[in-house]
């Protein structure tokens, strides 16, 4: 019995030795294959893909229907499905820009797609029955040339040390930030990782190198503007010849923010950025330089033309309320600001009906220049229409008002709209109370505490010296190529339109002294 067991053990031991001996060459081959795989075996990023498709999964996001009080069902121009068709039409002008080959596509003031959007807006105002509809052209402010990137490329240079089959990789999400310039158009230098934007500058030599820094925005990249730029400027002072900002959001998309880094500066999307950081870490560990070639052709335009479209619905008094929405936008710009412009058109159709004739005159403005230096549309509208705007008592701005709520981190999409800040610059109690009533009546997703901030287009209306009001959000898709049509909530559009229609009715009832109490008190 013991002899049998011993024999079996010896047989098993011989079998194991044979198996190991046989497998050793296979393991050696596998290790060798891994070493020779391109880019250390890291998957090359997928590129931009279809830029008109959402970068997040919106299929399961089903916001509840809009609340429609009894008797208001007949207000058909305020239905979300009707407004969504206009959002699609507006986004269509951006798609035409992309199809025309624009690397920076969108409805950018000074370029054809923006003018086409303004002309379309004027046509819709005419069809809504507004009077005095016009498109006004204006020239950029003298001394404020607009920086514009015509073409660019960020390419990682292959090295056999990273894997024999490595080939150069073009990072498709790379976007130059405002003010960037490369003398001669091309710059080639090794990369060096310098940590997160929130970190102190590391004790590494950045002289003659391209610094790679990482940022993880809590919301949109806009929230990191100041620290990102300040750190880039500090790296430039230490000798960095360029900066790559890896923006950790989701997928692979263009992220357009930041400017004046002090050196050529490019943003990278998440997938491109992950690839750069992973390869750079391995190359640094192996003592091998990872080099990138940057190309950029940029210009400054001093005499671009901007355009505003406007129309009037006469009221029974000589006082007026201005309703504004900017028509321009980066990329498809569905939430910045096709949704706001589409709701403005819906409100014009609503109040253009005889049954809704306003007490105060309503002036609808589709403004340009929100994204173009020196071409601010509202400021030029005020300058060019002093008689028309002389009796203005309030300005209302529609901006970023119906995008689905996209949560960063896990990048889930809620069945609700992005929460919005509601700003009333003069804190007039009567306006605040009306906003609360309208919000509760329609379920418009405003943050419960109203503030005084009215950033954005309302700055151009400041010279009028009257109350300025707006709801606005700046979520994760702000100024990115992920701001696509499918991220807009159809019920959210209706909530916004019905909220604003009711709010405007409330504003027409309030006396001027309650709209602008401080101004009225000073006049006594």
PAFILO-814721 format. One record per residue (C-alpha): residue number from 1; residue in three letters; z, x, y. Coordinates in steps of 0.2 Angstrom, whole numbers, plus 5000, padded with zeros to 4 digits. Example, Ala and Ser with C-alpha at 12.3 -4.5 7.8 and 13.67 -1.06 7.14 Angstrom:
<recs>
num|residuo|c3|c1|c2
1|ala|5039|5062|4978
2|ser|5036|5068|4995
</recs>
This chain:
<recs>
num|residuo|c3|c1|c2
1|unk|5000|5000|5000
2|unk|5005|5014|5012
3|unk|4989|5024|5007
4|unk|4979|5009|5011
5|unk|4987|5006|5029
6|unk|4984|5025|5033
7|unk|4966|5024|5028
8|unk|4964|5008|5039
9|unk|4972|5016|5054
10|unk|4961|5032|5052
11|unk|4946|5021|5051
12|unk|4951|5012|5067
13|unk|4955|5028|5076
14|unk|4937|5035|5071
15|unk|4929|5019|5077
16|unk|4938|5020|5094
17|unk|4933|5038|5096
18|unk|4915|5034|5092
19|unk|4915|5019|5105
20|unk|4922|5030|5119
21|unk|4909|5044|5115
22|unk|4895|5031|5116
23|unk|4901|5023|5132
24|unk|4904|5039|5141
25|unk|4886|5041|5145
26|unk|4885|5023|5151
27|unk|4899|5025|5162
28|unk|4892|5041|5169
29|unk|4875|5032|5172
30|unk|4884|5017|5181
31|unk|4894|5029|5192
32|unk|4878|5038|5196
33|unk|4869|5022|5200
34|unk|4883|5016|5211
35|unk|4882|5033|5221
36|unk|4863|5032|5223
37|unk|4863|5014|5228
38|unk|4858|5011|5246
39|unk|4871|5011|5260
40|unk|4885|5015|5248
41|unk|4881|4999|5238
42|unk|4885|4988|5253
43|unk|4874|4973|5255
44|unk|4862|4974|5269
45|unk|4866|4960|5282
46|unk|4855|4944|5281
47|unk|4848|4944|5298
48|unk|4848|4929|5310
49|unk|4839|4917|5298
50|unk|4835|4900|5305
51|unk|4843|4901|5323
52|unk|4841|4882|5325
53|unk|4852|4878|5311
54|unk|4871|4877|5313
55|unk|4881|4892|5308
56|unk|4895|4881|5302
57|unk|4895|4867|5289
58|unk|4895|4851|5299
59|unk|4889|4840|5284
60|unk|4907|4833|5281
61|unk|4911|4830|5299
62|unk|4911|4812|5302
63|unk|4919|4807|5318
64|unk|4925|4789|5320
65|unk|4914|4776|5329
66|unk|4916|4775|5348
67|unk|4928|4762|5354
68|unk|4918|4748|5363
69|unk|4929|4735|5371
70|unk|4924|4717|5370
71|unk|4909|4713|5381
72|unk|4903|4731|5383
73|unk|4893|4730|5367
74|unk|4878|4725|5378
75|unk|4878|4742|5387
76|unk|4865|4749|5376
77|unk|4860|4764|5387
78|unk|4878|4771|5383
79|unk|4876|4771|5364
80|unk|4878|4788|5355
81|unk|4862|4786|5345
82|unk|4852|4784|5361
83|unk|4860|4798|5370
84|unk|4858|4810|5355
85|unk|4839|4808|5356
86|unk|4839|4814|5373
87|unk|4850|4829|5368
88|unk|4837|4833|5355
89|unk|4823|4832|5368
90|unk|4833|4844|5379
91|unk|4836|4856|5365
92|unk|4818|4855|5361
93|unk|4814|4865|5377
94|unk|4825|4879|5371
95|unk|4815|4879|5354
96|unk|4799|4880|5364
97|unk|4806|4896|5372
98|unk|4810|4903|5355
99|unk|4793|4899|5348
100|unk|4785|4907|5363
101|unk|4793|4924|5358
102|unk|4807|4925|5370
103|unk|4821|4936|5363
104|unk|4833|4928|5375
105|unk|4828|4910|5372
106|unk|4834|4895|5380
107|unk|4833|4885|5396
108|unk|4836|4899|5408
109|unk|4834|4896|5427
110|unk|4819|4906|5433
111|unk|4809|4905|5418
112|unk|4797|4891|5411
113|unk|4809|4882|5399
114|unk|4821|4878|5413
115|unk|4808|4871|5424
116|unk|4801|4860|5410
117|unk|4819|4853|5408
118|unk|4821|4850|5426
119|unk|4804|4841|5427
120|unk|4809|4830|5411
121|unk|4825|4826|5420
122|unk|4816|4820|5436
123|unk|4805|4809|5425
124|unk|4819|4801|5416
125|unk|4828|4797|5433
126|unk|4812|4789|5439
127|unk|4810|4779|5423
128|unk|4828|4773|5426
129|unk|4823|4766|5442
130|unk|4832|4778|5454
131|unk|4825|4780|5471
132|unk|4820|4796|5481
133|unk|4818|4806|5465
134|unk|4813|4824|5469
135|unk|4813|4841|5461
136|unk|4818|4854|5474
137|unk|4814|4873|5473
138|unk|4825|4887|5480
139|unk|4824|4906|5480
140|unk|4838|4917|5473
141|unk|4851|4923|5485
142|unk|4845|4939|5494
143|unk|4854|4954|5487
144|unk|4859|4946|5471
145|unk|4846|4952|5458
146|unk|4847|4945|5441
147|unk|4848|4957|5426
148|unk|4837|4953|5412
149|unk|4834|4961|5395
150|unk|4816|4960|5390
151|unk|4817|4969|5373
152|unk|4829|4979|5363
153|unk|4834|4985|5346
154|unk|4849|4992|5338
155|unk|4845|5002|5322
156|unk|4856|5011|5309
157|unk|4847|5027|5304
158|unk|4847|5030|5285
159|unk|4854|5045|5277
160|unk|4851|5050|5258
161|unk|4870|5054|5258
162|unk|4873|5036|5259
163|unk|4863|5032|5244
164|unk|4845|5039|5240
165|unk|4837|5022|5242
166|unk|4845|5019|5259
167|unk|4832|5013|5273
168|unk|4835|5011|5291
169|unk|4843|4994|5295
170|unk|4839|4984|5311
171|unk|4854|4974|5317
172|unk|4846|4957|5322
173|unk|4862|4950|5330
174|unk|4863|4964|5343
175|unk|4863|4957|5360
176|unk|4864|4969|5376
177|unk|4877|4963|5388
178|unk|4873|4961|5407
179|unk|4871|4976|5417
180|unk|4866|4987|5402
181|unk|4853|5001|5405
182|unk|4846|5015|5395
183|unk|4837|5029|5404
184|unk|4820|5032|5396
185|unk|4823|5016|5385
186|unk|4830|5025|5369
187|unk|4847|5032|5365
188|unk|4851|5040|5348
189|unk|4869|5046|5344
190|unk|4882|5046|5330
191|unk|4895|5031|5329
192|unk|4913|5032|5330
193|unk|4926|5018|5327
194|unk|4939|5016|5340
195|unk|4948|5001|5333
196|unk|4952|4983|5340
197|unk|4951|4978|5358
198|unk|4969|4974|5357
199|unk|4973|4992|5351
200|unk|4977|5007|5362
201|unk|4963|5019|5364
202|unk|4964|5031|5348
203|unk|4965|5049|5350
204|unk|4947|5053|5344
205|unk|4933|5062|5353
206|unk|4920|5049|5359
207|unk|4910|5061|5370
208|unk|4892|5059|5366
209|unk|4895|5045|5354
210|unk|4892|5027|5352
211|unk|4910|5019|5351
212|unk|4912|5004|5340
213|unk|4926|4992|5344
214|unk|4931|4976|5336
215|unk|4937|4959|5344
216|unk|4943|4943|5335
217|unk|4942|4929|5348
218|unk|4955|4916|5346
219|unk|4942|4903|5353
220|unk|4925|4909|5360
221|unk|4921|4926|5364
222|unk|4923|4921|5383
223|unk|4942|4922|5380
224|unk|4940|4941|5377
225|unk|4930|4945|5392
226|unk|4942|4955|5402
227|unk|4950|4966|5389
228|unk|4934|4969|5380
229|unk|4925|4975|5396
230|unk|4940|4985|5403
231|unk|4942|4994|5386
232|unk|4923|4998|5386
233|unk|4924|5005|5403
234|unk|4939|5016|5398
235|unk|4929|5022|5383
236|unk|4914|5026|5395
237|unk|4925|5036|5406
238|unk|4930|5046|5391
239|unk|4912|5051|5387
240|unk|4906|5037|5376
241|unk|4887|5035|5379
242|unk|4886|5017|5373
243|unk|4897|5003|5366
244|unk|4895|4991|5351
245|unk|4906|4976|5351
246|unk|4909|4969|5334
247|unk|4913|4950|5337
248|unk|4922|4943|5323
249|unk|4918|4925|5323
250|unk|4907|4918|5308
251|unk|4891|4921|5300
252|unk|4878|4931|5309
253|unk|4873|4925|5326
254|unk|4870|4930|5344
255|unk|4885|4931|5355
256|unk|4881|4932|5373
257|unk|4896|4937|5384
258|unk|4903|4952|5393
259|unk|4895|4963|5406
260|unk|4896|4979|5416
261|unk|4904|4990|5402
262|unk|4899|5006|5412
263|unk|4887|5011|5398
264|unk|4874|5002|5387
265|unk|4884|4989|5378
266|unk|4878|4977|5364
267|unk|4887|4963|5355
268|unk|4885|4962|5336
269|unk|4888|4946|5325
270|unk|4900|4946|5311
271|unk|4889|4950|5296
272|unk|4881|4964|5305
273|unk|4897|4970|5312
274|unk|4906|4970|5295
275|unk|4891|4981|5288
276|unk|4893|4994|5302
277|unk|4911|4995|5300
278|unk|4911|4997|5281
279|unk|4898|5010|5281
280|unk|4905|5019|5295
281|unk|4922|5020|5287
282|unk|4914|5027|5271
283|unk|4903|5039|5280
284|unk|4918|5045|5290
285|unk|4928|5048|5275
286|unk|4914|5058|5267
287|unk|4912|5068|5283
288|unk|4894|5062|5285
289|unk|4888|5056|5302
290|unk|4882|5038|5304
291|unk|4869|5038|5318
292|unk|4861|5023|5327
293|unk|4846|5022|5338
294|unk|4847|5010|5353
295|unk|4832|5003|5363
296|unk|4832|4993|5378
297|unk|4820|4988|5392
298|unk|4829|4978|5406
299|unk|4825|4974|5423
300|unk|4832|4966|5439
301|unk|4823|4951|5446
302|unk|4826|4948|5465
303|unk|4815|4933|5469
304|unk|4816|4921|5454
305|unk|4814|4902|5458
306|unk|4827|4889|5454
307|unk|4825|4870|5453
308|unk|4836|4855|5455
309|unk|4831|4837|5451
310|unk|4840|4822|5459
311|unk|4839|4804|5461
312|unk|4848|4790|5471
313|unk|4855|4773|5467
314|unk|4859|4765|5484
315|unk|4876|4756|5485
316|unk|4883|4743|5497
317|unk|4892|4756|5507
318|unk|4886|4773|5516
319|unk|4898|4783|5506
320|unk|4892|4792|5490
321|unk|4898|4800|5474
322|unk|4888|4814|5466
323|unk|4887|4816|5448
324|unk|4881|4833|5442
325|unk|4876|4841|5425
326|unk|4868|4858|5424
327|unk|4851|4858|5414
328|unk|4850|4876|5410
329|unk|4858|4885|5395
330|unk|4857|4900|5383
331|unk|4849|4898|5366
332|unk|4848|4880|5360
333|unk|4863|4876|5371
334|unk|4866|4859|5364
335|unk|4884|4859|5369
336|unk|4881|4869|5385
337|unk|4875|4858|5392
338|unk|4862|4847|5384
339|unk|4876|4834|5380
340|unk|4882|4834|5398
341|unk|4864|4832|5404
342|unk|4860|4818|5392
343|unk|4875|4808|5396
344|unk|4870|4810|5415
345|unk|4853|4802|5411
346|unk|4862|4788|5401
347|unk|4873|4785|5416
348|unk|4858|4784|5428
349|unk|4850|4771|5416
350|unk|4866|4761|5416
351|unk|4869|4761|5434
352|unk|4851|4759|5438
353|unk|4851|4741|5431
354|unk|4854|4727|5444
355|unk|4869|4721|5434
356|unk|4878|4737|5438
357|unk|4873|4740|5456
358|unk|4887|4752|5463
359|unk|4898|4749|5478
360|unk|4896|4767|5483
361|unk|4879|4776|5483
362|unk|4877|4787|5467
363|unk|4868|4803|5468
364|unk|4863|4810|5451
365|unk|4859|4829|5450
366|unk|4852|4839|5436
367|unk|4856|4856|5443
368|unk|4849|4874|5439
369|unk|4856|4891|5440
370|unk|4872|4889|5430
371|unk|4868|4905|5420
372|unk|4857|4914|5432
373|unk|4864|4926|5445
374|unk|4860|4921|5463
375|unk|4852|4904|5458
376|unk|4867|4892|5459
377|unk|4860|4875|5459
378|unk|4874|4865|5466
379|unk|4876|4877|5481
380|unk|4858|4876|5485
381|unk|4858|4857|5483
382|unk|4872|4855|5496
383|unk|4863|4868|5508
384|unk|4846|4859|5507
385|unk|4853|4841|5508
386|unk|4866|4840|5522
387|unk|4861|4823|5528
388|unk|4862|4816|5510
389|unk|4878|4824|5506
390|unk|4887|4821|5522
391|unk|4896|4805|5517
392|unk|4901|4811|5499
393|unk|4919|4806|5494
394|unk|4919|4814|5476
395|unk|4909|4825|5465
396|unk|4910|4823|5446
397|unk|4903|4836|5434
398|unk|4898|4833|5416
399|unk|4899|4849|5406
400|unk|4902|4853|5387
401|unk|4908|4835|5383
402|unk|4904|4831|5365
403|unk|4904|4845|5353
404|unk|4912|4844|5336
405|unk|4929|4852|5335
406|unk|4926|4869|5326
407|unk|4941|4878|5321
408|unk|4940|4897|5321
409|unk|4948|4907|5307
410|unk|4943|4897|5292
411|unk|4928|4890|5302
412|unk|4931|4872|5297
413|unk|4923|4857|5307
414|unk|4934|4842|5311
415|unk|4928|4824|5311
416|unk|4932|4824|5330
417|unk|4927|4831|5346
418|unk|4932|4847|5354
419|unk|4948|4844|5365
420|unk|4943|4845|5383
421|unk|4953|4850|5399
422|unk|4952|4837|5413
423|unk|4952|4845|5430
424|unk|4956|4836|5447
425|unk|4955|4849|5460
426|unk|4966|4840|5473
427|unk|4978|4832|5461
428|unk|4975|4815|5469
429|unk|4987|4803|5460
430|unk|4975|4788|5460
431|unk|4961|4799|5452
432|unk|4974|4805|5439
433|unk|4979|4788|5435
434|unk|4961|4782|5433
435|unk|4957|4796|5421
436|unk|4972|4792|5410
437|unk|4966|4773|5409
438|unk|4949|4778|5405
439|unk|4954|4791|5392
440|unk|4965|4778|5383
441|unk|4952|4764|5384
442|unk|4939|4774|5375
443|unk|4948|4788|5365
444|unk|4939|4802|5375
445|unk|4947|4818|5368
446|unk|4955|4825|5384
447|unk|4971|4836|5383
448|unk|4985|4824|5389
449|unk|4990|4835|5404
450|unk|4977|4835|5418
451|unk|4976|4851|5428
452|unk|4967|4857|5444
453|unk|4955|4869|5437
454|unk|4937|4865|5440
455|unk|4928|4881|5435
456|unk|4909|4881|5433
457|unk|4896|4871|5443
458|unk|4909|4862|5454
459|unk|4911|4878|5464
460|unk|4894|4875|5472
461|unk|4901|4859|5479
462|unk|4917|4866|5487
463|unk|4909|4866|5505
464|unk|4909|4847|5504
465|unk|4928|4847|5505
466|unk|4931|4832|5494
467|unk|4938|4829|5477
468|unk|4930|4837|5462
469|unk|4933|4831|5445
470|unk|4927|4837|5427
471|unk|4931|4837|5409
472|unk|4925|4853|5400
473|unk|4929|4864|5385
474|unk|4923|4881|5380
475|unk|4924|4882|5361
476|unk|4919|4895|5348
477|unk|4900|4891|5350
478|unk|4901|4894|5369
479|unk|4886|4906|5374
480|unk|4881|4909|5356
481|unk|4865|4905|5346
482|unk|4877|4894|5335
483|unk|4877|4880|5349
484|unk|4864|4869|5340
485|unk|4860|4851|5339
486|unk|4869|4847|5323
487|unk|4886|4852|5331
488|unk|4885|4838|5343
489|unk|4895|4822|5339
490|unk|4885|4806|5341
491|unk|4901|4795|5343
492|unk|4907|4808|5355
493|unk|4892|4806|5366
494|unk|4896|4788|5367
495|unk|4914|4790|5370
496|unk|4909|4802|5384
497|unk|4896|4790|5392
498|unk|4908|4775|5391
499|unk|4922|4785|5398
500|unk|4912|4791|5413
501|unk|4904|4774|5416
502|unk|4922|4766|5417
503|unk|4929|4781|5427
504|unk|4915|4780|5440
505|unk|4918|4761|5442
506|unk|4936|4765|5445
507|unk|4931|4778|5458
508|unk|4920|4766|5467
509|unk|4935|4754|5469
510|unk|4947|4767|5476
511|unk|4948|4769|5495
512|unk|4943|4785|5503
513|unk|4961|4789|5508
514|unk|4966|4788|5489
515|unk|4952|4799|5483
516|unk|4955|4813|5496
517|unk|4973|4809|5502
518|unk|4976|4827|5510
519|unk|4960|4826|5520
520|unk|4963|4809|5526
521|unk|4981|4814|5532
522|unk|4974|4829|5541
523|unk|4962|4818|5550
524|unk|4975|4807|5557
</recs>
